[in-house]
Amino acid sequence: MGWIAVMVLVLVSITVDVLWIDIERKRWSWLNNSTKLQLAIFLGAFSVVSGVIYYVMS
C-alpha cells in the first residue's frame, strides 16, 4: 500500500474515532477542553508519527 494511502487511512480512522465513534468521550476524554486548533495539531502530529513508524518498519 502506498505511503499516502496509509496516511489517509490512519488520519481518517483517528478523526472518525475522535469525532464520531467516541460519543461518550471515554477514550479521548483528555481532549475535552481542547480547541479545534489543538485537536488539529494533535491529529497532524499523530499522523506524522504514524507515517514515520510505517516508513521505518517497511
C-alpha positions as CSV (number, residue, x, y, z in Angstrom):
1,M,0.0,0.0,0.0
2,G,1.3,3.4,-0.8
3,W,2.6,5.7,1.9
4,I,0.0,8.4,1.1
5,A,-2.8,5.9,1.2
6,V,-1.7,4.6,4.6
7,M,-1.5,8.2,6.0
8,V,-5.0,9.0,4.7
9,L,-6.3,5.7,6.2
10,V,-4.7,6.5,9.6
11,L,-5.9,10.1,9.6
12,V,-9.5,9.3,8.6
13,S,-9.8,6.4,11.1
14,I,-8.5,8.5,14.1
15,T,-10.6,11.5,13.1
16,V,-13.7,9.3,12.8
17,D,-12.9,7.8,16.2
18,V,-12.4,11.1,17.9
19,L,-15.3,13.0,16.4
20,W,-18.0,10.3,15.7
21,I,-17.5,6.9,17.4
22,D,-16.3,8.1,20.9
23,I,-19.5,10.0,21.7
24,E,-19.3,9.4,25.4
25,R,-15.7,10.7,25.5
26,K,-14.2,7.8,27.4
27,R,-11.1,7.1,25.2
28,W,-10.3,10.6,24.3
29,S,-11.6,12.4,27.5
30,W,-8.3,14.2,27.9
31,L,-9.1,16.1,24.7
32,N,-12.4,17.5,26.0
33,N,-11.1,21.0,26.8
34,S,-9.0,21.3,23.6
35,T,-9.6,23.9,21.0
36,K,-10.1,23.0,17.3
37,L,-6.6,24.2,16.6
38,Q,-5.1,21.9,19.3
39,L,-7.2,19.0,18.0
40,A,-5.9,19.6,14.5
41,I,-2.3,19.8,15.7
42,F,-2.8,16.6,17.6
43,L,-4.2,14.8,14.6
44,G,-1.4,16.1,12.4
45,A,1.3,15.1,14.8
46,F,-0.3,11.7,15.3
47,S,-0.4,11.1,11.5
48,V,3.2,12.2,11.1
49,V,4.4,9.9,13.9
50,S,2.3,7.1,12.4
51,G,3.9,7.8,9.0
52,V,7.4,7.7,10.4
53,I,6.7,4.4,12.2
54,Y,5.3,2.9,9.0
55,Y,8.2,4.1,6.9
56,V,10.8,2.8,9.3
57,M,9.1,-0.6,9.6
58,S,8.7,-1.1,5.9
